Amino acid sequence: MATILIKKYQNRRLYNTDTSEYINFADIKNIIKCGDEVKVVDITTNRDITKSILMQAIFEDTEICDAVPIAFLFMIIKTSHNDFRNMFSEHILNSTKLFQENLERFGSTYQNLFDDNHFITDVTQKMFDMQYKTFDQTLKMWFNPGVFGNQANEPESEDDNGTT
């Protein structure tokens, strides 16, 4: 697996330094599908913009976009400006790694599920909805601890004799 350097010029064109030709997002996806990685550098600032370019390539592809649950996009926006961003990123990364390991372990079984795209989309949506609810409850618990039954601040109840 090689890492191919892609240069992004001011005119928004992407240049593959390995093949000495201009490429587009589809070409980047093909490079990755063939097993190589890419590193995209803005030629003006010399900054690594790989993540930004990969996100553009993903969201340009309607098939990939259709596979991303809308609740997931809401969650990304909700967690983008707080301390949960790192926790969310780790969770997504670990979930993806686990999925990939299971895919490699049970490849043909999973492939049969993916062949029926509607089934896997429905299952993925249901799984994500469950994870979203759990993550949302966690966010609420951290930012509003009283929501989940914090009994410490509630007055003690009186017994039948009027004593506490």
N, C-alpha and C positions, 0 to 999 in steps of 0.2 A: 504494500500500500504506500503510494507516494503522495506527498503534498505538493500540489501544483499551485504556483504563484499566479494570481490573476491581478492585473493592475487596472484600476478604475481611473479613467481620465476625466478632465473637467467637462467634456462633452457627454458624460455619462456612459461612454463606451467602455466595455470590458475587454481586456486584452490578455489572452492566454500566453504566458511567457514560454510555456513548454512547446506549443505548436506554432508560435509566432503568428497568431491570427486573432481577429476580433470574434468575440463569442456573445451569446445571449444567455438568459436564465435557463432555457431548455438545455443548452450545452453544459451549463454548470451542473444541472440535475443529472445529466447523462454521465458526466465525469464521476460524480458521487455514486451513482448506481453501478458503475463499473468497478467500484471498490477503492477509488482514490479519494483523497481529501483535497480541499481547496483552501487557500488563504488569499483573501482579497484585501489589497492595500490601496488606499486612496493616494494617487501619485502626487497630489498637491501637498497633503499634510503628512504623508507617510504613515498614516494611522491605519490600524487593522480594522476593517469594516466588514469582516466576514459574516458576522451575525446578522447585520442589517441586510446584506445582499441575499443571504440564504432566506431570511424572512420574506423579502420581496419575491424571490423565486417561488417560495411556497405559496404565497397568497396570490400570485399571478395564475396559478394552476387551479382551475375551478374544481377539479376532482379532489384535490387535496383539501381545498377549502370546505367542500361538502362533508369531508370526513371529520372536520373539527367542530365539535359541538359548540353552539352559541354560548352555552353556560360557561364553557372553558374560556372563551374570549372575555366574558364579563368578569370572570375570576382573575384573569391576567390584569385587567384594568383596575379592579379593586385592590389588588396587592402590589401594584406597580410603584406606589409611593410610600411604602411603610416598611417596617422591620420584617414583615412576613415575606417579602420578596425573595430573600435568600432561602427561607424555609420552603416556600412554594417551589422555587427552582430545584432545590434538592429533591423534593417529593416527586416532581415531574421526571427528573433525571433517573431517580431510583426506580420509579414505576416503569419507565421506558426500558431500562436495563433488564429488569425482571421480565418484562414482556418479551424482549429480544432473546433472553436466555431460554424462556419457555418455548419460544418460536423455534429456536435451534433444536431444542430437546424433543419437541413434539411436532416437528415440521409438517409432515403430511397431514396430520389431523387438523392443524390450524389452516393449512392450505384449503382443505375442503370447506372450512367455515368461511374463508375469504372468498371462495368462488361464489358463494351466495352473499353478495355484497349487502343486500338489505338486512339480512340476518345479523351480520357482524356490526353494521352501523347501529342497529337497534340495541344490540347487546352493549356496544361501546357507549352509547348514549346513556343507557341505564346504569352502567358501572360508573360513568363520570358523574351522573346525577347524584349517586350515593356518596361519592367522594366529595362532591361539591357541598352537599348538605353537611357532612362532617367537618369540612374545612371552614364553612361559613359559621357553624356553631362554635368552632375553636376561635375564630376571629371575634365573635360576639362575647365569648367568655373572657378574652384578653382585654377587650376594650370596654366591657360593661360587666364586671364580675357579679353584680347583683342579679343579673338576669337568670343565672343558673342556681338559684336557691342559696345564696350566701346568707346563712341564718345568723351570723355573728351580730348584725345590727338590729335584729328584730327583738322587740321587748318580750320578756318572758310572759307566759300566759298565767292567769290567776287560776287557782283551784276553786272548788265549790265554796270554800270558807272565805274567799276574798284575799287569801295570802298567796305570795309568789313562791 
